[in-house]
Amino acid sequence: MSSFKVEQRRIEHRGRQFHFVSYDATPANERRGEIAVPAMWYLMNEGKRHQAIPLRKEQDPEEVDRELIRWLGREIFDVADASNRTRLH
């Protein structure tokens, strides 16, 4: 039995609230064609989860927050900014 403890982080960034949840690793399932996934932090959005960053045990919560904010900057805001620039030109 796994001793994994689910954690949650709420991050405010650029005036918006983001909800992240940690999930334990999942083993590969060859029969279903699924690859193994390490323990990860996921962004929860509209009932769906989106892989964010790897979960490292014993990581300082402030460090987790900084990494999640960097991820938001790269994956959410840079994409949105690039999309807006494309529409403007």
N, C-alpha and C positions, 0 to 999 in steps of 0.2 A: 504494500500500500504506500502510495506517495505521501510525503510530508510537505508537499508544495502548499504554500500559503498565497492565496490570491491577494494582490495589492491593487490599490487604485490611486491615481494621481489626478488632480484637477489643476490645469495650467491656464493662467490668463496670459494671453499674448496678443498684442496689437488690438486690444479692446475686445477680444473674443474669449470665450471659455471653451476649453478642450478637456475631454474626459478620456483618460488612458487607463487600461486594465492589463495586469500581467496574466499570462497564461503559461502553464507548464509545457515542457517539450512534448511533442507527439512523435511516436515512432513511425517509421515508414510502413506502408501497407501495400506490398507488391501486388496483391490480388486486385486492389482498387486503383493501382497506378499512382499512389500518393507517396510523396517523398517525406523524409523525416524533417521535422521543423523544431529548431531549438526553442528553449524558453524565450518568450518575447514580450515586449510591451506592444499593445495594440491601441490605436485610436478608435474610440467608439463613436459612430456617427450614424444617426437614423436607423438604428437597429442592426447595423453591420459593423464588423471590425476590420481594421486595416493594419497590416503589419507595420510597426514603426522601428523599434530598435531592439537589439538583443537584451535579454535580462541577465544581469550578472549578480550572483548572490553576494550579499554583504556590501553592496554598492550604497554609498551615501545618498540619502534622498535628495539632497541639494544637487549632487552630481547628476542624478537621474533627471531632475527638472531641467538642468542646463542642456543635457543631451536631447531631451524631448523638445525643448525650444529650438535647438539647432535643426532637428529633424523637421519641425513645423516650418521653419524658415526655408529649408531646401525643398521639401516635398509639397507643401501647401501654398506658401506665399510666393516662392520663386516661380512656381508653375502658374499661379494666378497672375503675377506681375508680367510674366512673359506673354501670357494669353492676352492681357489688356494691351500690351505694347503692340502685339500683332494686329489687334483690332483697330488701334489708333492710327496705324500707318498704312 
